[in-house]
Amino acid sequence: MSDELTPVPPATVALVSGASRGLGLAMVADLLERGVRVAAFARTVTPELVDLSARFPETSHVGSVDITDAAAGQAFVREVEAKLGVVDALVNNAAIGQDSLHVHTSADRIERIVETNLTAPLLLTRFWLRRLLGKGGRGRLVNVTSICGQRGYPGLVAYSATKGGLDAATRSLAREFSGRVLANAVAPGFFASEMSAVLGQNQLDAILRRTPSGRLTTPEEVVPVVRMLLLEDTNINGQTIVIDGAGSV
């Protein structure tokens, strides 16, 4: 049987961006507790991430890296390989938000959103793939996108464009690597921490009314899906899994 037809093995060394708090921190903790060696970075390393790393000193590696600094990101990957081994899983979670109507969003801000949320993850993914495949490895990729890539919301035009673009890239990557890499995305609904900063109360009420589960998304609802995509024997590939209580159906 050819290499492409055998299952991609579970992740053993995972790299998670945007890991300082919230969903990123929760994913790192979940993987470490399941025996995965995990490297985590963010622009600012929080005390929570430091404490988590201290609990798993032999199987974790933490650093302060701005994802838009490609050279720093590549240097971090090399550090991880030296300490933990070849990185066979990448979770692109780092992103910045938007809270302004498109006509009021500066060109510099739009450029920054696109660079952080779309360009930088694509460049990191390219670098990771070249190193992984160059060593004959196979791996798993999870892009954390958003329900905003599936449907429109005022005040989130540039943000939505980046998340929709990452969804599209996920599908193309799955086909491009012909089973050597399982590439998927998870698209959470709004987290409670995001909602008040972006949406008014009327829009919040409307979203909750049309959501059958009647509540916002939590990291605890997303983590098991990411875990499954990284660790379980699965034929899911090229998909965007929406986790929003059916609010977008």
C-alpha positions in Angstrom: 0.0 0.0 0.0 1.4 3.4 -0.9 2.3 6.0 1.7 -0.6 8.3 0.7 -3.2 5.6 1.4 -2.1 4.8 4.9 -3.7 6.8 7.8 -1.8 10.0 8.9 -0.6 9.1 12.4 -1.7 11.2 15.5 0.2 14.3 16.3 3.2 13.9 18.6 4.6 17.4 18.5 2.2 20.3 18.0 2.9 24.0 17.4 0.1 26.4 18.5 0.1 30.1 17.8 -1.9 32.7 19.7 -1.6 30.5 22.8 -1.5 33.1 25.6 -5.2 33.0 26.7 -8.7 31.8 25.8 -9.0 29.1 23.2 -5.3 29.0 22.4 -4.3 28.3 26.1 -7.1 25.8 26.4 -5.9 23.8 23.4 -2.3 23.8 24.7 -3.4 22.5 28.1 -5.5 19.8 26.6 -2.8 18.5 24.3 -0.1 18.5 27.0 -2.4 16.6 29.4 -2.8 13.9 26.7 1.0 13.4 26.3 1.5 15.5 23.2 4.7 17.6 23.1 3.6 21.2 22.6 5.2 24.4 21.5 3.2 27.6 22.1 3.8 31.1 21.2 2.1 34.5 21.3 3.1 38.2 21.1 2.9 38.3 24.9 3.5 35.3 27.1 1.0 35.4 29.9 1.5 34.2 33.4 -1.1 31.5 32.7 1.0 30.1 29.8 4.2 30.3 31.9 2.5 28.3 34.7 1.2 25.7 32.2 4.7 25.3 30.8 6.2 24.9 34.3 3.8 22.0 34.9 5.1 20.2 31.7 8.8 21.3 31.5 10.0 18.3 29.5 7.2 18.4 26.9 6.5 22.1 26.4 8.3 25.0 24.8 7.0 28.6 25.1 8.1 31.8 23.4 7.2 35.4 22.7 6.8 35.7 19.0 4.8 38.1 16.8 3.3 35.9 14.1 3.9 38.7 11.5 7.6 38.4 12.1 8.4 35.5 9.8 12.1 35.3 10.7 11.2 35.1 14.4 8.6 32.4 13.8 11.0 30.3 11.7 13.7 30.6 14.5 11.1 29.5 17.0 10.2 26.4 14.9 13.9 25.5 14.8 14.1 25.8 18.6 11.1 23.5 19.0 12.7 20.9 16.7 15.9 20.9 18.7 14.0 20.4 22.0 10.9 18.5 21.2 11.5 16.9 17.8 9.9 17.3 14.4 6.7 19.3 14.5 4.0 17.1 12.9 1.0 19.3 13.8 0.3 23.0 13.4 -2.7 24.9 14.9 -3.0 28.4 13.4 -4.9 30.3 16.1 -3.3 33.7 16.3 -5.5 36.5 15.1 -6.6 40.1 15.8 -10.1 41.4 15.7 -12.0 44.3 14.2 -14.6 46.6 15.8 -15.3 49.2 13.2 -17.4 49.6 10.1 -15.5 49.1 6.9 -15.8 52.8 5.8 -14.3 53.8 9.2 -11.4 51.3 9.2 -8.1 52.8 8.2 -6.1 51.3 5.4 -3.3 50.6 7.9 -5.7 48.7 10.1 -7.0 46.6 7.2 -3.5 45.8 6.2 -2.6 44.7 9.7 -5.7 42.5 10.0 -4.9 40.8 6.7 -1.2 40.4 7.5 -1.9 38.9 11.0 -4.9 36.7 10.2 -4.2 35.4 6.7 -0.7 36.2 5.3 1.3 35.3 8.4 -0.5 31.9 9.0 0.0 31.0 5.3 3.7 31.8 5.6 4.1 29.8 8.8 2.2 26.9 7.3 4.5 27.0 4.2 7.6 26.9 6.4 6.3 24.1 8.6 5.3 22.0 5.6 8.6 22.4 3.9 10.5 21.2 7.0 8.0 18.4 7.7 7.8 17.0 4.2 11.5 17.5 3.7 12.1 15.0 6.5 9.7 12.5 5.0 7.0 13.2 7.6 3.3 13.6 7.5 1.1 15.8 9.6 -2.0 17.5 10.6 -3.1 21.1 10.2 -5.9 22.9 12.0 -6.8 26.5 11.1 -8.9 28.3 13.7 -11.2 30.5 11.6 -14.6 31.9 12.5 -18.3 31.8 11.8 -17.6 35.3 10.4 -16.1 33.5 7.4 -19.5 31.8 6.8 -21.9 34.7 7.1 -21.7 38.5 7.3 -21.6 40.7 10.4 -21.4 44.5 10.3 -18.1 45.9 11.7 -16.2 42.7 10.7 -15.5 43.1 7.0 -11.7 42.7 6.9 -11.8 40.1 9.7 -14.4 38.1 7.9 -12.4 38.3 4.7 -9.3 36.8 6.4 -11.2 34.0 8.0 -13.0 33.1 4.8 -9.7 33.1 3.0 -8.2 30.7 5.6 -11.2 28.4 5.1 -10.5 28.4 1.4 -6.8 27.8 1.8 -7.6 24.8 4.1 -9.6 23.1 1.3 -6.8 23.7 -1.2 -4.1 22.5 1.1 -6.0 19.2 1.7 -6.1 18.6 -2.0 -2.6 19.8 -2.7 -0.9 17.3 -0.3 -3.0 14.3 -1.3 -3.4 12.7 2.1 0.1 13.4 3.4 -1.3 16.2 5.5 -4.8 16.3 7.0 -5.9 19.9 6.7 -9.0 21.1 8.4 -10.5 24.3 10.0 -12.7 24.9 13.0 -15.0 27.9 12.8 -16.3 28.8 16.3 -19.2 31.1 16.8 -18.8 34.3 18.8 -17.1 33.9 22.2 -18.6 35.9 25.0 -15.4 37.9 25.3 -15.6 39.0 21.7 -19.3 39.8 21.5 -19.6 42.9 23.7 -16.7 44.6 22.0 -18.0 44.1 18.4 -21.8 43.8 18.4 -24.5 45.9 19.9 -27.1 44.5 22.3 -29.7 44.3 19.6 -27.5 42.2 17.3 -26.4 40.0 20.2 -30.1 39.4 21.1 -30.8 38.5 17.5 -27.9 36.0 17.3 -29.0 34.3 20.5 -32.6 34.1 19.4 -31.7 32.3 16.2 -29.2 30.0 17.9 -31.0 26.7 18.9 -28.6 26.1 21.8 -29.4 29.6 23.1 -25.8 30.4 24.2 -22.5 31.6 22.9 -19.6 29.4 22.0 -17.0 28.5 24.7 -13.5 27.2 24.3 -14.5 24.0 26.1 -16.8 23.3 23.2 -14.1 23.8 20.6 -11.2 22.0 22.2 -12.6 18.4 21.8 -13.0 19.0 18.1 -9.4 20.2 17.7 -8.3 17.2 19.7 -10.1 14.8 17.4 -8.7 16.4 14.3 -5.1 16.1 15.7 -5.1 12.8 17.6 -7.8 10.5 16.3 -7.8 8.2 13.3 -10.0 10.2 11.0 -10.8 10.6 7.3 -11.9 14.2 7.9 -9.9 16.3 5.5 -10.4 19.7 3.8 -13.4 20.6 6.0 -14.5 23.6 8.0 -16.3 22.4 11.1 -18.6 25.1 12.5 -19.2 25.2 16.2 -21.9 27.7 16.9 -25.0 25.9 18.2 -26.5 25.9 14.7 -26.9 29.7 14.8 -25.6 29.9 11.2 -27.8 27.2 9.8 
